[in-house]
């Protein structure tokens, strides 16, 4: 049986397009004469927009986090892995296409320690042309004037065109205010973005043993009926206290496992919880204290606190516990993120599994939503950069995103995920359609993106659950004014006049 292992990390975010921020790359000409007239026909000009660009081997330094992510950024040369080989080969192709010498400089592996060091080195020494910052800690440095506003670049020397589908224009629109600023570039050039999209892994063998034909549940998923009530019923029915210690732990047969704390907010967002919404002026209003959010929060609370068979385990104590338990066939579902499919335990897993969306709040929710864990990389250009290099940097980013879309994303999504590792227990086309449901549901929320700048507002979901507080209103109602002040302060970071 084949397994779903190498992960998609991609193709998502191809949504409604926002206005472009630069001159369009040169498009192929379609001028021809009528072939039926007997006159000479001129073939279309198929020259690529970047073919005349040559930056004479200029060095471009990119700061990125350490070795935990080097496969996604650097790849591997001739490793035999279809995805990591594609990353490496594509990087080489980008360099050659416009004659640049790009160098990835690995910093500390820690999410916060890396960005602190990278910003300090960029501002003091000006050694970086680009910084791959994370969403959680990295976005906050926009307030410290650390990143260039891409929309303010000289349009005569800027090739970045976010109207192209390989840029995640809808996501980028949701990480800024107004229409005059863009500090963070997200697209196929950073495959970690899709890798951190929330999803649910389902063990096909265990499901069949417990409930019968797994395609019946997949039909419910496709029909849009996969919700928290159905999910909790399956979790409870699957549970068995194997070690007979009267405690739900990783040694039991579990309905589902997920890590504690921060994971609850992504479960809540996938169930439709919102923290902010864009208003008519293009800015954001807080939406945390609503009846709908209170109902969703209480449903997630009950999932985490009173669903037998569902275990939120301590990631700090058992960092691989969840995936290891799933891999050995003692966990029916696993609520995590796409990149978990790259872990060795799942690569070597004997049982078959499929990936489905996180459950809705209820069937009336219009579509499945896929929240994103915030460790993924966004490209930024530091304000300390040598401005004479900006054209080469913009060309590198545009070519890179285009090439990654054509090669890396195809390898990850269309080959590795949808073809190579799909179990033959499930029809390949059906598995692909369900994966598309996850991809098309990826969403972002401005107040969640900047939650670190808002005193960790979104993390209240997990903190309140851990503290045993089932009423959402009682906590956020008292603190709403404070969070509105944080939001007002964020306005000062963006040019919204």
Phi, psi and omega in degrees: 000138178276160178237156172275103182243289183297137195257164185287313182044033182190201179051352184282186177062016178274084187245200176299141189264138175268173183298143181293159184245008183202182175293145179289140170302149182298126180268151176300141178282143177245024179288120176219161171263165184291117184292337182274000184272352184086352179277163180296135180261131178265124181293147178301145175282110184258016179298134177287152185298337185260359190294335179266003180274130179214111184258022168055037175071023181301138179279133177237117183262126181243120177275130178214163182293165188290204200294344179297336185240010187294334176297319182288333185259313185262324183078195180223143181270121175052044181276341185091351176272123187299328183279308185292327174297321180295322178298311181298310183297323180292321176301318179294322180295320179298312180304314183289330185296323182237011177057062172238162178240082182283137178233125173273125179251111184278127176259198179302152181282337181292140185299312182281317183297325179296309187291326177299313180292317183296316180295317180299314181292323180293315185285325182276322188246345180060036188269350184249141174266333177215150175233128176269094184267159176271163183289323189287299181274322189292324183297328183299337182285354172299328179290341180262015177060039182272337187240146174288145171281110184298328180290345180264003180291150177302116185294343178282346182228037182225114182263359182290122182232094186283003173282349178286141188294343179280352167267141183270077190297321181295319177297312182298326177297326183274359177250019177218173175242153180063208183225014186251354183232145173206104182263336191238127181253119178238132180188191183298340179294345177238084185293350176294339183300307180289331179301330182264018176281134183290139178204178178236129174268138182233124179281113184290320181297313182293321178299316181297320179296323186271321191233350182102214189300115180292337179296339177295318178292320179297328176295322176296320178299310180299327181281355179087016185261002183282105184228179185297325179297314178295319180299314181295322178299316180293320180299314182295317181293332183280340190290139174213127181281080187298321182269001174051044177252010178060027176226143175277114181216178186290352178268357178271174167272120191249153173283316179197151175227150174204160181285159184281180169068247191299336184299333183297325181293326180286328173294319181292318179296319178296336177270006173105004180291138179236152178243336177206156175219144180289137179261185185295336179274001181085003177263193185233143172246145177286142179231023189290325188259074179235160178296322180297315178297322179298318179294317179295315179302315181295326176293320177290322176303312180295325177298312184284327190256334188223025176253106179295129182102346175259125183234118167271106187264163183279106183297324181295329179273324184228071186300334179248008186300317183297306182292326178294318179294320177296319186293330181269005172088019180253014181219123183289312179237155173224118179268101179214227188222159186308322186293348176298337179292346178274349183294146183302323183298322179280330175297325184263004184297134181278323177289160176268152175215163172232165178246130182231168178293159167297149182293147172290169171294309173207178185295339182283347176299127189301322185207161173291143179240143181236100177289163182240128168298151195257029179267358186285169187261137169241141178278137174226159175246117183293149180293343181276002186295150173291114187297339178292348182259000187297322180297316179296322179296313181295321178296319179300314182295319181290313177298317182299316181295320179295314182292319177299320179299318183286326189248300186293313182294322176298317179296316183288313191271303186283325183268300186292313187277311190271346183235298192296322189244015178284133180293144178278006171285341184236138176303132185301318180295321178294315178301320179295319179295322181289321175299322178297328177297321178293311184300314185288346182264004182298133186222159176223154182227123185308314183291336176279319176305317184257026183298330178293329177279351180245035176061035175068035186304313183296333181289353176302330181301305180293319181296318179293322178295315180297328180277357177079025180262110184272340181267116182288320184302320187296333179269305187286333179299320181288333187255001186301315181301320180297317181290328175296325176294318176301320180294319178298322178294328178295331178302329182292339180285335187245147177276097184244018180286000000 
